Amino acid sequence: MRQPPYMYLWRGLTLAVGTSIAIWAYYLFSCVDLSNSVKKAELSPNVSNSGISLICRWGPLEDRSVESVSARGDAPRKTCRKKTNFVFIKVHKAGGTAMCQLFFRFGLRHRLNFVLPNGSSDTTWFNLGWPHPLKEGQYMRRINDEPFNILTNHAVYSRDVFRRIMPNDTAYLAILREPFSHLKSAMNYYNLPGKYRLPRKDAITAFLRRPSFYERPYRSRRRQRFSHTNLMAHDMGIKFSARLDTEYVERYVTRLNREFLLVLILEYLDESLVLLKRYMCWDMEDILYKKIYSGNYDLKHVTATPELRQKHEKWSKADYILYRHFNRSLWTKINREGQDFWAEVRTFKDMHARITGFCRTGEGRENQTARLVFDQTPWNQRVHIDYEFCRLLRSGYAPMRHQAHVIRKSRLQGLRNTGI
């Protein structure tokens, strides 16, 4: 029996409605999954996840304060608010000085306010209370009650202390280094073989055989609150008495993971910085750094045999837990960024190499009218490098810190002259 025409129409409408519901359900649950992924990645509120389809962006994008997303292939992918409030924990002998140069240059170029040591008797011009937690009166007061933007000198991490000084939206950053490599660098820099009278040929082996034996007398005389076997852990706020307590350290590191936006890894510095750029909504020139030259020294060539590493890990348990956790965390975050992340890393490495040559030995060193220009890419606007930028890039940590002091003094003088 032949069916009436309206039955065909009804079947078509039913099929169309069913298909629409299925497609909507697919996108709805995709949005939920992606939102959860973003939460697990602990991204900055200013970072957009380019992997989220446009239909999903009704929720996540609004939360991240992204102002616009460009659809043009030749333009930067997004514009967003640049984060300018941050604390950087300058971990000793982990590339912290190079990063401080980068952060001071960023602050000076953007006319930001630094938390600066006041040079009092219980601190120095380099440290903010270190090796103790920072206290009131160890840093220079605010200018006209303006908020601080950047804290990047040596300081022991303490969220409670920093919360009283920095704005509520402050991002927390740090840098870590592979522990055995860190030990070699620290032993060389602090001349531990000389201080502890270690045998010249096998200094690391002798030290790791009995580190407490060598350190205890020196720590007692100097009232030293840290051990060179757990120096990174000390800078990150782990108590000396708890440095070998695996359960305590793991709980503490889990807390750090919640409180820090990003912990950079020295062995993957370029990848870390590109991720930092994305999380902080910075420009490509903001993450350019002065090339790290570690020099050549005997301890640098000591090989970490399985036996040596086992001994080191026994005494440096906290440092190893810290490094392994945040190294894994870094790569988890990188893997969430998508394939274009590696294209951006290649672009950054090429730009960094060319700018380093231009500023160190090329025209940018002597010629005040020289310019180096990079075209716009999907990850950056057009970049102009001039003599002044090169001067800042070559500048050391101490001169830039001094410049921040000079600017502060000049501003205070101006306020006094105007009667404010």
Disulfide bonds with the S-S distance in Angstrom:
Cys31-Cys56 2.33
Cys80-Cys281 2.04
Cys359-Cys390 2.08
